Amino acid sequence: MNGLDWAVLIGYFGVMIAIGVWSHKRVDNVSDFFTAGGKMPWWLSGISHHMSGYSAVMFTGYAGIAYTYGVTSFVTWSFPIALGVAIGSKLFAPRVNRLRSRLHVASPLEYLKNRYNLPTQQALAWSGMLLKIVDVAAKWAAISTLLSVFTGVSLNQGILITGAITAVYCTIGGLWADALTELGQFVIQLLAGVSMFVAVVLKLDDHGGFFGAWDEAALHGHEKPLVGPYGTVFLLAFLFIKLFEYNGGMLNQAQRYMATRGPREAERGARLSAALWLVWPVVLFFPMWMSPLLVHAQKPDGSDSYALMTEQLLPHGLLGLVVVGFFSHTMAMCSSDANAIAAVFTRDVAPAVSERARQWGERAGLIAARVTTVVFLGLSMAVATQVNSPTFKDIITVVIKWVAGLMGPIAIPMMLGLLRPFRRSGPTAALTSWALGLVAFWLVNYPINWAVDGGVPLQYQVSVPLAVSLVLYILIGYVKPEDTPERDALIERINTDGDDSGSAAAAVPAPAETPEDGTVAARVQD
């Protein structure tokens, strides 16, 4: 990178901070901070939902998959997300929006106190927060890896730089800052992605052109949709995982649904996100599929191939723009995750453990939200320094095995609890499916994996915890139904529109008091 590239990068950071400062004026309370006061346009919600769904891991871990295996990187990652979000636009988006517009909650997990009970909500909240710390740590490590390639800064310095800048704008501006920066980041990504696509297409003239390049020996097998460890079982498992994860199971996408004015707007935003997931990753992945023709990766997993190709093909200025594109992906996801976890902590966890937190007013709640955001980002940055250690292994292992494998047990009680067919499943089903799903993850990834010659295939490491949780959640609901009139009434409010379905900024009430028996009295408003 030369002075022009650095100017582009520094200018980008300045714009992100400026957006955060401007957004600060729109944040008066926790509803504004966590759900944009229910005033976000559907198109901004859709773009924000899309941008908050992937990071620089695409340009490192998934670039390595594309370099090694080819189009399976799209078929087994982007395509399941697009299909899952499209299904979720009808199944989940309107219902998640009603959590805010009808139940007036600010956190995606806040309704679980009444849908199940306090212990269930706390189990899902704590495990979700811990998983998100690891997830975001992998994103910091990914962008820092790219930054080190282009600038020579160390991994830890890269983590500190990106984390500190993200902390500034998402802490002071809340969800409005996240969404508006994601809009700007989408435009930057569009320019950078198209620039790289065109540069690669022009280089293919030496390899038979756009279509003839696929016949080159270096791309043998790259056209196969399912190959290597990414087979049919992996694809089906990932489809189910992404159906839950990208419709709210990982919390930050749920906030995008909650932030729109009503259920219909949430549905439209989800459709836009699904369309973007179907089309845009093809533009980003194509250069990665062609990369074996143009560069020789230095790392065994090929995770540095895209960065090497960028340095080789793009002139200065455009190189800086592509580096900014890397940052735009990562900062979009990490800032949205930080906001979601701050919502879970301040609305769900703190009131359960602190009498003082239950008395927070608007100003105190907003201060707590901002402090929590900074703490979460700090913890994730600390964990990021341990990626590539024996504990976590490489970036793609963290993202695919840890995050995808552990997401199912956490997301199933949260997401299926919204739907009428699962109204029989109560606290016992939720807690048991969650706990045994986590146990299943540990078994298939460690004792069984060590005992099996060659290890447990990746598709089973990812799918077994989800399958165990899903089966137990449904089965226990029928064996031990725990539906009550209060829970049924809550589910009906989530599944039907009322006079308040189109309301914008509904006031966020103080967290409900916790009775001595450990449950929370139903707060179903008529």
VEXLO-83931 format. One line per 4 residues: number of its first residue (from 1); their letters; for each residue y, z, x of C-alpha. Coordinates in steps of 0.25 Angstrom, whole numbers, plus 5000, padded with zeros to 4 digits. Layout:
<nodes>
NUM	a	Y,Z,X ~ ...
</nodes>
This chain:
<nodes>
1	mngl	5000,5000,5000 ~ 5014,4997,5005 ~ 5028,5001,5000 ~ 5028,4993,4988
5	dwav	5014,4998,4983 ~ 5019,5012,4986 ~ 5032,5010,4978 ~ 5024,5005,4966
9	ligy	5015,5017,4967 ~ 5027,5027,4968 ~ 5034,5020,4957 ~ 5022,5022,4948
13	fgvm	5021,5037,4951 ~ 5036,5038,4948 ~ 5035,5031,4934 ~ 5023,5040,4930
17	iaig	5031,5052,4933 ~ 5043,5047,4926 ~ 5035,5044,4913 ~ 5030,5059,4914
21	vwsh	5044,5064,4915 ~ 5048,5055,4903 ~ 5036,5059,4895 ~ 5040,5074,4897
25	krvd	5051,5072,4887 ~ 5041,5069,4876 ~ 5032,5081,4878 ~ 5037,5093,4870
29	nvsd	5023,5100,4867 ~ 5008,5100,4869 ~ 5006,5089,4859 ~ 5016,5080,4866
33	ffta	5009,5083,4880 ~ 4995,5081,4875 ~ 4995,5071,4864 ~ 5009,5064,4865
37	ggkm	5013,5071,4852 ~ 5004,5061,4844 ~ 5015,5050,4846 ~ 5008,5041,4856
41	pwwl	5007,5026,4852 ~ 4993,5021,4850 ~ 4995,5010,4861 ~ 5000,5020,4871
45	sgis	4988,5029,4867 ~ 4979,5017,4869 ~ 4984,5014,4883 ~ 4985,5028,4887
49	hhms	4970,5030,4882 ~ 4966,5018,4891 ~ 4974,5022,4903 ~ 4969,5037,4903
53	gysa	4955,5032,4903 ~ 4953,5027,4917 ~ 4958,5029,4931 ~ 4958,5025,4946
57	vmft	4943,5028,4945 ~ 4942,5014,4939 ~ 4947,5008,4952 ~ 4938,5017,4961
61	gyag	4925,5021,4954 ~ 4924,5010,4944 ~ 4929,5000,4954 ~ 4917,5004,4963
65	iayt	4908,5001,4951 ~ 4915,4988,4948 ~ 4913,4984,4963 ~ 4899,4988,4963
69	ygvt	4894,4984,4950 ~ 4904,4975,4943 ~ 4907,4974,4928 ~ 4899,4986,4924
73	sfvt	4911,4994,4928 ~ 4918,4989,4915 ~ 4906,4988,4907 ~ 4902,5003,4909
77	wsfp	4915,5009,4910 ~ 4927,5002,4903 ~ 4919,4995,4892 ~ 4913,5008,4887
81	ialg	4927,5015,4887 ~ 4932,5003,4879 ~ 4921,5003,4869 ~ 4921,5019,4868
85	vaig	4936,5019,4865 ~ 4935,5008,4855 ~ 4925,5016,4848 ~ 4933,5029,4849
89	sklf	4945,5022,4843 ~ 4939,5024,4830 ~ 4929,5035,4832 ~ 4938,5045,4840
93	aprv	4953,5041,4842 ~ 4957,5044,4828 ~ 4950,5057,4828 ~ 4955,5062,4841
97	nrlr	4969,5058,4836 ~ 4967,5067,4824 ~ 4965,5079,4833 ~ 4980,5078,4836
101	srlh	4985,5072,4823 ~ 4977,5081,4813 ~ 4972,5093,4821 ~ 4985,5094,4830
105	vasp	4978,5097,4843 ~ 4983,5093,4857 ~ 4970,5093,4864 ~ 4958,5084,4861
109	leyl	4949,5096,4862 ~ 4957,5105,4854 ~ 4950,5102,4841 ~ 4937,5107,4847
113	knry	4940,5121,4844 ~ 4939,5118,4829 ~ 4929,5107,4830 ~ 4919,5116,4837
117	nlpt	4924,5129,4843 ~ 4932,5135,4855 ~ 4920,5136,4865 ~ 4917,5121,4862
121	qqal	4931,5117,4864 ~ 4932,5125,4877 ~ 4919,5120,4883 ~ 4924,5105,4881
125	awsg	4938,5108,4885 ~ 4934,5115,4898 ~ 4923,5105,4902 ~ 4933,5093,4898
129	mllk	4944,5099,4907 ~ 4934,5101,4919 ~ 4928,5087,4918 ~ 4942,5081,4917
133	ivdv	4946,5087,4930 ~ 4935,5080,4937 ~ 4938,5067,4929 ~ 4952,5067,4933
137	aakw	4949,5071,4948 ~ 4940,5058,4949 ~ 4953,5050,4945 ~ 4962,5057,4955
141	aais	4951,5054,4966 ~ 4950,5040,4961 ~ 4965,5037,4962 ~ 4966,5044,4975
145	tlls	4955,5036,4981 ~ 4963,5023,4977 ~ 4976,5029,4982 ~ 4969,5032,4996
149	vftg	4965,5018,4997 ~ 4979,5012,4995 ~ 4988,5023,5001 ~ 4979,5031,5011
153	vsln	4982,5044,5005 ~ 4970,5054,5004 ~ 4962,5057,4992 ~ 4968,5071,4990
157	qgil	4983,5065,4992 ~ 4980,5054,4981 ~ 4975,5065,4971 ~ 4987,5073,4973
161	itga	4997,5061,4972 ~ 4991,5056,4959 ~ 4988,5069,4953 ~ 5002,5074,4955
165	itav	5009,5062,4949 ~ 5000,5062,4937 ~ 5003,5077,4935 ~ 5018,5075,4935
169	ycti	5018,5065,4923 ~ 5007,5070,4915 ~ 5011,5084,4916 ~ 5025,5083,4911
173	gglw	5023,5071,4901 ~ 5010,5074,4895 ~ 5002,5064,4887 ~ 5015,5055,4885
177	adal	5016,5054,4900 ~ 5001,5051,4901 ~ 5002,5040,4891 ~ 5015,5033,4895
181	telg	5011,5033,4910 ~ 4997,5027,4906 ~ 5005,5016,4899 ~ 5013,5013,4911
185	qfvi	5000,5014,4919 ~ 4993,5004,4910 ~ 5004,4994,4913 ~ 5003,4997,4928
189	qlla	4988,4996,4927 ~ 4989,4983,4919 ~ 4998,4976,4931 ~ 4989,4982,4942
193	gvsm	4976,4978,4935 ~ 4980,4964,4932 ~ 4986,4962,4946 ~ 4972,4966,4952
197	fvav	4965,4957,4942 ~ 4973,4945,4946 ~ 4972,4948,4961 ~ 4957,4949,4960
201	vlkl	4955,4936,4952 ~ 4964,4928,4962 ~ 4954,4933,4973 ~ 4942,4928,4965
205	ddhg	4946,4913,4968 ~ 4938,4915,4981 ~ 4926,4920,4974 ~ 4924,4910,4963
209	gffg	4935,4914,4954 ~ 4935,4924,4942 ~ 4922,4920,4936 ~ 4915,4915,4949
213	awde	4917,4928,4957 ~ 4906,4935,4948 ~ 4896,4926,4956 ~ 4899,4931,4969
217	aalh	4888,4939,4976 ~ 4897,4951,4977 ~ 4898,4952,4962 ~ 4883,4951,4960
221	ghek	4880,4959,4947 ~ 4894,4963,4945 ~ 4894,4956,4931 ~ 4883,4965,4926
225	plvg	4888,4974,4915 ~ 4878,4985,4918 ~ 4873,4987,4932 ~ 4869,4998,4941
229	pygt	4871,5013,4936 ~ 4880,5007,4925 ~ 4869,5003,4915 ~ 4867,5003,4900
233	vfll	4865,5018,4899 ~ 4877,5020,4907 ~ 4885,5011,4898 ~ 4881,5017,4885
237	aflf	4883,5031,4891 ~ 4897,5027,4896 ~ 4900,5021,4882 ~ 4897,5035,4875
241	iklf	4904,5043,4886 ~ 4917,5034,4885 ~ 4917,5034,4870 ~ 4919,5049,4871
245	eyng	4927,5050,4884 ~ 4937,5040,4881 ~ 4940,5044,4866 ~ 4943,5058,4870
249	gmln	4931,5065,4877 ~ 4939,5066,4890 ~ 4951,5071,4882 ~ 4963,5062,4888
253	qaqr	4959,5050,4879 ~ 4959,5059,4867 ~ 4973,5062,4869 ~ 4977,5048,4868
257	ymat	4971,5047,4854 ~ 4978,5060,4850 ~ 4991,5056,4855 ~ 4993,5044,4845
261	rgpr	5000,5047,4831 ~ 4987,5045,4823 ~ 4972,5041,4823 ~ 4975,5026,4821
265	eaer	4984,5026,4833 ~ 4973,5033,4841 ~ 4963,5022,4837 ~ 4972,5011,4840
269	garl	4975,5017,4854 ~ 4960,5019,4857 ~ 4958,5004,4853 ~ 4969,5000,4863
273	saal	4962,5008,4874 ~ 4948,5002,4871 ~ 4954,4988,4872 ~ 4961,4991,4885
277	wlvw	4948,4997,4890 ~ 4940,4985,4887 ~ 4950,4975,4893 ~ 4958,4981,4904
281	pvvl	4947,4987,4913 ~ 4941,4973,4915 ~ 4954,4969,4922 ~ 4953,4981,4931
285	ffpm	4938,4979,4933 ~ 4938,4964,4937 ~ 4944,4966,4951 ~ 4934,4977,4953
289	wmsp	4922,4968,4949 ~ 4927,4958,4959 ~ 4930,4968,4970 ~ 4917,4965,4978
293	llvh	4922,4951,4980 ~ 4935,4956,4986 ~ 4933,4969,4993 ~ 4922,4977,5000
297	aqkp	4923,4992,4995 ~ 4923,5002,5006 ~ 4917,5013,4997 ~ 4902,5012,4993
301	dgsd	4905,5013,4978 ~ 4916,5002,4979 ~ 4927,5012,4973 ~ 4937,5007,4983
305	syal	4935,4992,4980 ~ 4947,4991,4970 ~ 4957,4998,4979 ~ 4952,4989,4991
309	mteq	4954,4976,4982 ~ 4967,4981,4977 ~ 4972,4982,4992 ~ 4967,4969,4996
313	llph	4972,4960,4984 ~ 4985,4965,4979 ~ 4999,4964,4986 ~ 5007,4976,4988
317	gllg	5015,4980,4975 ~ 5003,4976,4967 ~ 4994,4985,4975 ~ 5003,4996,4972
321	lvvv	5002,4993,4957 ~ 4987,4993,4957 ~ 4987,5007,4964 ~ 4997,5011,4953
325	gffs	4987,5006,4943 ~ 4976,5015,4950 ~ 4985,5027,4948 ~ 4989,5023,4933
329	htma	4974,5024,4929 ~ 4972,5037,4936 ~ 4985,5044,4932 ~ 4983,5040,4918
333	mcss	4969,5046,4916 ~ 4972,5059,4924 ~ 4985,5062,4917 ~ 4979,5060,4903
337	dana	4967,5069,4907 ~ 4977,5079,4912 ~ 4984,5079,4899 ~ 4971,5080,4891
341	iaav	4966,5092,4899 ~ 4979,5099,4898 ~ 4978,5098,4883 ~ 4964,5103,4883
345	ftrd	4967,5115,4892 ~ 4980,5119,4885 ~ 4975,5117,4871 ~ 4961,5120,4872
349	vapa	4957,5129,4884 ~ 4970,5137,4886 ~ 4971,5143,4872 ~ 4956,5147,4872
353	vser	4957,5155,4885 ~ 4972,5160,4884 ~ 4979,5168,4872 ~ 4992,5164,4879
357	arqw	4988,5149,4878 ~ 4986,5150,4863 ~ 5001,5154,4862 ~ 5007,5143,4870
361	gera	5019,5136,4863 ~ 5023,5122,4865 ~ 5030,5124,4878 ~ 5019,5133,4884
365	glia	5008,5123,4880 ~ 5016,5112,4886 ~ 5017,5119,4899 ~ 5002,5123,4899
369	arvt	4999,5108,4897 ~ 5007,5104,4909 ~ 5001,5114,4918 ~ 4987,5111,4913
373	tvvf	4990,5096,4916 ~ 4994,5100,4931 ~ 4982,5109,4933 ~ 4972,5099,4928
377	lgls	4977,5088,4937 ~ 4977,5098,4949 ~ 4963,5102,4946 ~ 4958,5087,4945
381	mava	4965,5083,4958 ~ 4958,5095,4965 ~ 4945,5090,4960 ~ 4948,5076,4964
385	tqvn	4948,5080,4978 ~ 4933,5083,4976 ~ 4929,5069,4971 ~ 4920,5062,4981
389	sptf	4915,5076,4984 ~ 4900,5079,4983 ~ 4903,5086,4969 ~ 4910,5074,4962
393	kdii	4905,5062,4971 ~ 4913,5050,4969 ~ 4924,5046,4958 ~ 4915,5038,4950
397	tvvi	4904,5048,4949 ~ 4915,5058,4944 ~ 4920,5049,4933 ~ 4906,5043,4929
401	kwva	4897,5054,4931 ~ 4905,5067,4929 ~ 4915,5063,4919 ~ 4907,5053,4911
405	glmg	4895,5062,4911 ~ 4902,5075,4907 ~ 4911,5069,4897 ~ 4901,5068,4886
409	piai	4897,5082,4884 ~ 4912,5086,4883 ~ 4917,5074,4874 ~ 4905,5074,4864
413	pmml	4909,5087,4857 ~ 4924,5083,4857 ~ 4923,5069,4852 ~ 4911,5069,4842
417	gllr	4917,5082,4836 ~ 4928,5073,4830 ~ 4918,5065,4822 ~ 4912,5068,4808
421	pfrr	4897,5065,4811 ~ 4897,5076,4822 ~ 4903,5087,4813 ~ 4890,5095,4813
425	sgpt	4891,5097,4828 ~ 4899,5110,4831 ~ 4901,5119,4843 ~ 4886,5120,4846
429	aalt	4884,5105,4847 ~ 4897,5104,4855 ~ 4894,5114,4865 ~ 4880,5112,4867
433	swal	4882,5097,4869 ~ 4893,5099,4879 ~ 4885,5109,4887 ~ 4872,5102,4888
437	glva	4879,5089,4890 ~ 4885,5095,4903 ~ 4871,5101,4907 ~ 4866,5087,4905
441	fwlv	4876,5081,4914 ~ 4873,5091,4925 ~ 4858,5089,4923 ~ 4858,5074,4925
445	nypi	4868,5074,4936 ~ 4862,5084,4944 ~ 4848,5091,4943 ~ 4842,5078,4936
449	nwav	4850,5069,4945 ~ 4845,5076,4957 ~ 4831,5076,4953 ~ 4830,5061,4949
453	dggv	4827,5051,4960 ~ 4839,5043,4961 ~ 4847,5052,4952 ~ 4850,5051,4937
457	plqy	4857,5037,4934 ~ 4872,5038,4931 ~ 4870,5033,4917 ~ 4862,5045,4913
461	qvsv	4871,5055,4921 ~ 4882,5050,4912 ~ 4875,5049,4899 ~ 4865,5060,4898
465	plav	4876,5071,4896 ~ 4883,5063,4885 ~ 4870,5061,4878 ~ 4866,5075,4879
469	slvl	4879,5080,4873 ~ 4879,5069,4862 ~ 4865,5072,4857 ~ 4867,5087,4857
473	yili	4880,5087,4850 ~ 4874,5078,4839 ~ 4861,5085,4838 ~ 4866,5100,4838
477	gyvk	4876,5096,4827 ~ 4864,5092,4818 ~ 4856,5104,4822 ~ 4867,5114,4822
481	pedt	4878,5109,4813 ~ 4891,5117,4815 ~ 4900,5109,4805 ~ 4910,5118,4798
485	perd	4920,5115,4787 ~ 4931,5118,4797 ~ 4925,5108,4807 ~ 4922,5098,4797
489	alie	4937,5099,4792 ~ 4942,5097,4807 ~ 4933,5085,4809 ~ 4938,5079,4796
493	rint	4953,5080,4800 ~ 4949,5073,4813 ~ 4942,5062,4806 ~ 4952,5059,4795
497	dgdd	4967,5056,4794 ~ 4977,5065,4786 ~ 4992,5066,4784 ~ 4994,5070,4798
501	sgsa	4985,5059,4805 ~ 4997,5051,4809 ~ 5006,5063,4814 ~ 5012,5062,4827
505	aaav	5015,5075,4835 ~ 5007,5086,4828 ~ 5010,5100,4833 ~ 5000,5105,4842
509	papa	4996,5119,4837 ~ 4993,5131,4846 ~ 4978,5132,4849 ~ 4970,5139,4839
513	etpe	4966,5154,4841 ~ 4953,5157,4845 ~ 4945,5167,4836 ~ 4936,5178,4843
517	dgtv	4923,5170,4840 ~ 4927,5159,4849 ~ 4930,5148,4839 ~ 4943,5143,4834
521	aarv	4947,5143,4820 ~ 4948,5129,4814 ~ 4962,5123,4814 ~ 4959,5112,4804
525	qd	4973,5109,4798 ~ 4974,5104,4784
</nodes>
